[in-house]
């Protein structure tokens, strides 16, 4: 079945279509941050420390010791940055999708993508996005994981960027953990887009309707389930990324590389160490991913 949901993207010129893809993605990204930030800080704390018994204990302690505003620590950076990241994700995905459609039409006289091609288009979107998401998430994680009150290390995102750059330079400091970030983004977004496209296409085929006619409830449901698939397929990479991006510098650095971090995590925590914090992550994934796809779909329809 040809992907009918985005046939209109072939019209009106490539540059204008790309701008609309980016704008819709940005709207989805901001919705994603506002919905998911409280869950994300709990996830990061569980991944990078051992002082909490569970996700509930972590959330309770944050609320008691740091106040409700602490659940939105470091929000300014992702609100701007993740908006840009999701914008890039959707823009890159649809660019890659259109290229596959062109190739398929020339070779098979049918522009329909295989699900392997959907995965590759999503993976391309993730790798493209990693240029932004690596440093943006690094700053967010540093702000989320830092001590509260007078002992805090950074006064805000700009101060954090300056200190990370001063300690390790742009590549070793700000872009720490970039190799594992690229692997995570490729696997995560390949799975995310492929799962969403599969569920949407199958529903449209089963009910003999056009994809764009599927209800917002169905878009939200399939978007939410795609979010669960995203994290289940890529979570160990995310744990290693968080560990590396909260690691010290110089004499205080524990992990020499991505491989070293995988090795030491397994040696100390076993396989379970790669799944710490998965509970709040999956709780977060459903509403965040559902909201992202619904907002993006509505924005695309509004933009025409």
CORZI-V638809 format. One record per residue. N is the residue number from 0. OMEGA is omega as a letter, one per 40 degrees, with the letter a starting at -180 (999 if undefined). Layout:
n-><N & N>
omega-><OMEGA & OMEGA>
This chain:
n-><0 & 1 & 2 & 3 & 4 & 5 & 6 & 7 & 8 & 9 & 10 & 11 & 12 & 13 & 14 & 15 & 16 & 17 & 18 & 19 & 20 & 21 & 22 & 23 & 24 & 25 & 26 & 27 & 28 & 29 & 30 & 31 & 32 & 33 & 34 & 35 & 36 & 37 & 38 & 39 & 40 & 41 & 42 & 43 & 44 & 45 & 46 & 47 & 48 & 49 & 50 & 51 & 52 & 53 & 54 & 55 & 56 & 57 & 58 & 59 & 60 & 61 & 62 & 63 & 64 & 65 & 66 & 67 & 68 & 69 & 70 & 71 & 72 & 73 & 74 & 75 & 76 & 77 & 78 & 79 & 80 & 81 & 82 & 83 & 84 & 85 & 86 & 87 & 88 & 89 & 90 & 91 & 92 & 93 & 94 & 95 & 96 & 97 & 98 & 99 & 100 & 101 & 102 & 103 & 104 & 105 & 106 & 107 & 108 & 109 & 110 & 111 & 112 & 113 & 114 & 115 & 116 & 117 & 118 & 119 & 120 & 121 & 122 & 123 & 124 & 125 & 126 & 127 & 128 & 129 & 130 & 131 & 132 & 133 & 134 & 135 & 136 & 137 & 138 & 139 & 140 & 141 & 142 & 143 & 144 & 145 & 146 & 147 & 148 & 149 & 150 & 151 & 152 & 153 & 154 & 155 & 156 & 157 & 158 & 159 & 160 & 161 & 162 & 163 & 164 & 165 & 166 & 167 & 168 & 169 & 170 & 171 & 172 & 173 & 174 & 175 & 176 & 177 & 178 & 179 & 180 & 181 & 182 & 183 & 184 & 185 & 186 & 187 & 188 & 189 & 190 & 191 & 192 & 193 & 194 & 195 & 196 & 197 & 198 & 199 & 200 & 201 & 202 & 203 & 204 & 205 & 206 & 207 & 208 & 209 & 210 & 211 & 212 & 213 & 214 & 215 & 216 & 217 & 218 & 219 & 220 & 221 & 222 & 223 & 224 & 225 & 226 & 227 & 228 & 229 & 230 & 231 & 232 & 233 & 234 & 235 & 236 & 237 & 238 & 239 & 240 & 241 & 242 & 243 & 244 & 245 & 246 & 247 & 248 & 249 & 250 & 251 & 252 & 253 & 254 & 255 & 256 & 257 & 258 & 259 & 260 & 261 & 262 & 263 & 264 & 265 & 266 & 267 & 268 & 269 & 270 & 271 & 272 & 273 & 274 & 275 & 276 & 277 & 278 & 279 & 280 & 281 & 282 & 283 & 284 & 285 & 286 & 287 & 288 & 289 & 290 & 291 & 292 & 293 & 294 & 295 & 296 & 297 & 298 & 299 & 300 & 301 & 302 & 303>
omega-><a & a & a & a & a & a & a & a & i & a & i & i & a & a & i & i & i & i & i & i & a & a & i & i & i & i & i & a & i & i & a & a & a & i & a & a & i & i & a & a & i & i & a & i & a & a & a & i & i & a & a & a & a & i & i & i & i & a & a & a & i & a & a & a & a & i & a & a & a & i & i & i & i & a & a & a & i & a & i & a & a & i & i & a & a & i & i & a & a & i & a & i & a & i & i & i & i & i & i & i & i & i & a & a & i & a & a & a & i & a & a & i & i & i & i & i & i & i & a & i & i & i & i & i & i & i & i & a & a & i & i & a & a & a & a & i & i & i & i & a & i & a & a & a & a & i & a & i & a & a & a & a & a & a & a & a & a & i & i & i & a & a & i & i & i & a & a & a & a & a & a & i & a & a & i & i & a & a & a & i & i & i & i & a & i & a & a & a & i & i & a & a & a & a & i & a & a & a & i & a & a & i & i & i & a & a & i & i & i & a & a & i & i & a & i & i & i & i & i & a & a & i & i & i & i & i & i & i & i & a & i & a & a & a & i & i & a & i & i & i & a & i & a & a & i & a & i & i & i & a & a & a & a & a & a & a & i & a & i & i & i & a & a & i & i & a & a & a & a & a & i & i & i & a & i & i & a & a & i & i & i & i & a & a & a & a & a & a & i & a & a & a & i & a & i & i & i & a & i & i & i & a & i & 999>
